[in-house]
Amino acid sequence: MKLVNEADVAGKKVLFRVDFNVPIEDGKVSDCTRIQAVLPTLRYLIDNQAKTIVIAHQGRPKGEGYERRYSLAPVAKALGKLIGKEVPLTHDILGYQTNEDIAAMENGDVLMLENLRFNAGEKKNDKEFVKSLAGLADIYVNDAFAAAHRAHASVSGVPELLPGYAGFLMNKELGTFERMLAVPSRPFIAVLGGSKVSDKYKVIDKLIEEVDVIIIGGAMCFMFMAAKGFSVGGSLLEKDWVEPARELLEKAAKRGAKLLLPLDFVVADKISEDAEASVCDIEAGIPDDKMGLDIGPKTAALYKQEIALGRTIFWNGPMGVFEVAPFADGTRQVATAVAMNSGAATIIGGGDSIAAVNKFGYNDLVTFISTGGGAALQLIEGKELPGVVALRGQ
């Protein structure tokens, strides 16, 4: 890919695609990780006198026009504070006023368009929408690794019509994962959590061939537990994925990859701050009226011991419902183990894992925090990312 610093951006209108799909609470951005991640590229554009038009999406609007709850207004304010200058937000995506706002830009200015997904053409990769977006600028720069697996207009369509460049974040993300898979220091450990095996089956299948140890947590472990004949009570269970989970266990055994599953769980009859939580050993089975909502202390100790031995560690997904206090300790223990392993390359794979690392204050103690959960997982699976293909085809 050609990088942004290879482009002559001075005085040029640059369409800068980022992923600012960030959490917003009470009208304010509550986690600026994704915004901060693109600042090196944005500051390069500003310092080199580009007219930067920031484009992004937020949430899942209907695609039928403006929806206040999905407006990028709070994001524009947060970005402005981070770069120390106002970032005006257009009231529409395309139209007369947007054209007027862009025409009024001076070198070094930054302007943000409203949520691209307010127009159905974004997700459909509609040719007319692509043409209209591309018509706003001279150059296209993509730093939205977290959206690179989407074949959307602003991701894969626009670079077909404009000279396209990768931002510094995009380049760093791709380089990190390519090195992780090609030349990992060993032992290579993957820590995988989350709720569904269906979401990560292909990733686990691929990682069995690549890693030395796979550590499983979160609700998706119950498919493996059911496959081994354990009672999982009222825990979340994808019944159609029990047999595929059994196949993964068999594949890991044949390859000699260690696949670790929980020994015990923190269980309760409801997910709430006041839940009466208790610890249940898996050998005894989880009672029918209880749900497994976090890994237990025996499991946490086992996982921490294994993580301490790793020299490359990839973590994606929490160990339990870490947002709720009674079920947070397993994820906290894993986060601590990952952060404290200073001899390892530690890669956090987006999504809830970022939230967990930030919540427990370890964001400065890991090697790399990826902004893209879904994109990272597809990259690990071996899939081509449409946004990357578009840049490499330049």
N, C-alpha and C positions, 0 to 999 in steps of 0.2 A: 504494500500500500504506500501511496505517497502521503507524507505527513504534512501537517499544516505549516510547518516552518519551511517547507519547500515551495509554498505558494506566495505570490506577490499580492498581498492583501491591502496594501496602502491605497486608500481612497476607494476601495472596492466594497460593494455590498455583499456581505457574507451571510448566507443562511446557515445558522449554527444549530444543528439538531442535538439536543441534550435529553436526558431522561430526568425530568423533575417530578416524577410521579411519587411525591413525598407525603408523609402523614401530616395532616392539618387538623389541629384541635383548637376550638374556640377562635377560628379565623386566623390562626398563626401556624407557621411551620414548626412542628415539634421535633423534627430530626433533619438536620441540614447536611447529612453525610453525602447524599448524591449531589447537592448543590456545590459543596466544597470541593468535591472530586474533580469538577470541570474547571475550577478557577485558574489553574495554570494555562489552559488553552484560551480561556476567555481573556485573561490578562495579556497573553501574547497578542491576541487580536486587537485589543485596546491599545497596547503600547506600539503596535505597528500600524496604527491609524486606519484600521478597518471600520466600516460601518456594520456593526454586528446585529443581525436580526435573529434573536433567540426563538427557536420553535420547540415545543414540547407538548406532552399530553398530561392529563391528570384524571385518574379514575376511569370509570366506565359510563360516560354519559350516553344518552340515546342516539346521539348523532343527528338530532333534529334542531339544533341551534343552542343558544346560550342556556346554561343551567348554573345558577349561582353557586351551588354546593361544589361544583367542579371547576370554578374559575381559578385561573392562575394568579389572580391579584395578590394573595398572600405570598406566593412564591416570588413574584416580581419585587415585593417589598423586602423579603428576606435576602434576595440576591443583591439588591441595591445597598443594603447595610453591609454585606460582605465585601463588596468592591468599592464602597465609599462614594458611590455616585448614583443618582436616580436612574431607575430602569422603568421607563414608561411602558404601560401595557395597552395594546390596541383594544378597542371595543369589539372588534370582529377579527376574523382571520384574513379574509380577502374582501376587498371592496374599496370604495373611493377614499374613505378615511384612512385606511391602512396605507394606501398608495401615497396619500398626502403626508402621513407621518414619516414614511420612509424617505420621501423626497426632501423632507426638512432635516434629515439627519446630517450631522457633520462628522468628519473623521474622528474616530475614537469613541463615538456614541454607541450606546447599547439600547436596543428596543426589543420588547418581547411581544409576540403575537399571542392572542388568546388560545385556549385549549384546542389543539388541532382536532380532537375527537368530537368537537361540537359539529363538525362537518362529517357526514357519513362517508365522504370520499376518502378520508384518511385511512380507515381500516380496510376499505374495499380496494385501496390502491387504484382509485379511479383515475383514468388517463387525463381527464380535463382538470381534475383537482391537482394532479401532479404538475401539469403544464402551468397552471396558475401560480402554484407555489414557486416553481423554478423561475417564473417570470419576475419574481420579486428581487432576485439577486444575480450576482456575477459568478459567485463561487459557493460551493457547498462544503461544509465541514461537519463530520459526524463524530460526536463524543458520547453517543448514547449506546454504550455497550449493553446496558440493561434492556434495551429495546431492539437489539441487533437481530434477534431471532424472529422478529415480526416482519412480514413482507408487506409493510404498509407504505403509503405514498411518500411520507417524509423520510423513510428509512431506506427503501430500495428503489423507489420510483424516481425521486428527484435527481440522484446522482447519474441517472441515465441521460439527463438533459443538461447538467452543469458539471464543470470540472470538480471532481470530488476528492477530498482529503480526509485522512483520519486525524482526530485530535490526539493530544498527548495521553488522555485517559484511555481511549480506545486502544491505542498502541500498547499501553502498559498492561491492560487487562488481557489482551490476546497473548502478549509475550509471556506473562506470568503463567497462564494455563498451559500454553504450549510447552514451556520449560518443565512445568510440573509433571506433565504426562510423558515427555520425551526423556528427561534426564533427572528423575527424582533422586534425592538422597534417601537412603533406606536405613531403617524400616519406613515404608510409606504407609501412612494410616489415614483411612477415610472415616470420618465420624458423620453419620447420617441420621437425621431425625425428621420430624414432620408427621403428618397424619395418615398419608396414604402410600401404600406400596405401588399403586397404579401410577402415581406421579413419578416414581423413581425406580421403577422396575428396570428400565433399560440402562439407567445410570449404574445401578448396583451390578447388573449383568456385565457391563463394561469394566467396572472397577475391580470385579473379581479377577479379571485378567491382568490388572495393572498393579494392584496394591498388595501389601503383605497382610494387612489387618483391616477388616471392616467392623466398625462399632455401630450397632443399631440402637436407636432410642425413639422416643415419640410413639404415637399411636400405631405407626406402621409396624412396630415390632410384634403386634398382636397377631398379624397374619402368620408370622414365623412361629409364634408360640402355638397357635392353633394347628399349624402344620406338624409341630412336634408332639401334638396330643395333649397340651396343657389347657386347662379351663381358664378362659379370659373374662368370665362373668359378663357384666354389661359394658365392657370396654368397646370402643369403636372398632368395628371389624368389617372389612370388605371380604365377604364370604367367597366371592368369585376369584379372589386373589390368594386364597390359601394354597391352592395347588401350585400356582406359579412361584409362590414363596418357597414351597417345598423343593421345587426344581432349582432355585437359587442356592438353597442349602446343599443340595447334592453337587451342584457345580463347584461350589466353594470347597467342598470336601475332596473332590476329585483333583482340583488344581492345587490343593494344599494351602489355600488362603484361609486365614483364621477369621471366622465370622462370629463376633461376640454378641450375645443376646442378654437381656436383663436377667438377673437372679432373683430380684425382688422389686416390688412396686410400692409407691405411695398411692393408696386407694381412698375413695370416698363415694358417697352416693349423689353428690352434686358438685358442680364447679362454681365455687363462690369463696369469698374471703373467710366466711364463717363456717366453712365445711369442716366436719369432724374427720380429719384425715388419720389414717393408720397405715402401717407397713404390712405388706402381705408377701410371703415367700411364694415364688411361682410354683414350686414343687407341691405346695398345698392347694394351689389353684385360687383364682380370684372369685369371691362369692358372687352369686348371680345378681345381688342387689348393689354391687359395687363396681366402680370403673377404675381402671388403672390410669392415673393422671400424671405420674412422674416416675422416673426410675428411683429405686430405693437406695438406702445407704450402702448395702453390700455391692450393688451394681456400680454405684458412683465410685467406690473405692477401687473396684476392678478396672473400671474405665480410666480412672486417673493414673493407675499404675501402668497401664498399657500406653497411654498417651505420653507419659514421661519418657518412654523409650523411643518415640518416633523422631525421625529426622526430616520428614516431610509430612505435614498434617493438613488435610483438607476437611473443613467442617461446614456442613450445610444442614440446618434444621435443628430445632430445640429438642431437648429430652422429654419435655412435658409441657404442661400449660403454664409456662414460666411467667406469664403476665399476672397470674393469681398467686399470692404469697404462699399458701400451703403447698403449692406444686412447683415452686421455683428453684428449689435447692439442687436438683439434679442438673439442670442447665447451668446453674451457677458453678457447681463443682467441675463440670466439663470445661466451662469457659476459663476457670481458674487454671486448670491443668494445661490447657492449650496456651494460655498467656504466659504461664510460668516456665514453659519449655523453651528457654532462650537459645538452645542449641539446634532448634528445628526451624525450617521454613514453614510458617503457619499462615494458611490461606483461608479466609472466611468467605464462604460462598453466598453472599447476598441475603436478602429477605429477612426472616426472623432472626437469623444468626447475627446479623448486624445489630438488630435491636437488642439482642441479648448481650453482645460484647459492649455496646454503649451503656446499657442499663447497669452492668456490673463494673463499669469503669476500666475496661481492659483494651479499649480501642487503640491506645498508644503502645501496647505491648505485643501486638501481633504483627507479622511481617507485611501482610497485604489484606485489605478489606475490599472484596469485589462488590461493585454496585449492582451486579446482575445475577440474581438467583437462577431464573429460568434460562437465560442465555448461557450462563456458566454450565448448567447441567446439560444443555443440548450440545455444547462444545465438547464436553467430556464424553458424551454418547458417540461423538464422531460425526455429528450432523453439521452441514454447512449452514452458516448464519446468513440470511439474505442481505442484511446490512453490510456484512463483511465482504460477501461475494460482489456486491455492487461497487465497493471501493477497490477491491482487487482487480475488478474488470476494467478499471480506468486505463 
